[in-house]
Amino acid sequence: MKAAKDSRAQMERVTVRLPDDMLAAVDAECSRRIGNVSRNTWILEAVQEKLSRAGGGANKQSDAARGS
């Protein structure tokens, strides 16, 4: 239980405003995935993918976000 609290302490909460149609597209992508993929997880993965393409990496943060 302590490990979960420690990983949350290393994250910051942000507010992201998305157009309705974009949010609907995110929800559609989440529903196509096997299992229960939350919007938050999907958005974290999308940010990680973009950072990886830009050479930014941040693999440790992505693993922590997925609970690995």
N, C-alpha and C positions, 0 to 999 in steps of 0.2 A: 504494500500500500504506500509506503514511503517513497518508493521509486516513482510511482505515478505522480505523487505530489511534486517531487523534484523536477520531473520533466515538464510539468505544467508551469512551474516557477520560471523556467527558461524561455517561455513563450510570451508574446505580447498579443493582446486582442486588438484587432483593427476593424473598422467598419468600411465595407466596400459597397458602393452604389452601382447597381447593374440595371440596365434597361430591362423591362419586362420580357421582351423577346429573347434576350440573352440568358436570363435566368431560366426561362422555359427550356431553352436549348441545353443548359447545364443539367436541369432536372431530367430531361430526356436521356442524356448520356448516362446519368447516374442509374436510371432505371434499366438501361441496357446491360449494365454490369451484373455479373453473378454475385449474389450476396447483397448485403445491405451497405451500399456505398453512400455516405453522406455527402451533402454539398461541400462541406468543409474539406473532407478528404479529397474529393474530386478537384477542388480549387487548389489545394496544396500540391497535388500531383501536377496540375497544369503549370503552376508557378515553378515547380522544380524542373519540369521539362523545358520551360523557357530559359531558366537560368543555366541549365546544362548546355543548351544550344548556344548560349551567349558566352559559355566558358566559365560561368560563375559557380557551377557545382552545387555546393551546399548539401551534399549527400547525408551528412550527419543529421541535419535538421529534418530532412525528409524521412529518414529512418525513425527518428524520434516521433514524428507526427503520426507515423503508421504504427507506432508501438513496438518497433523492432529493436 
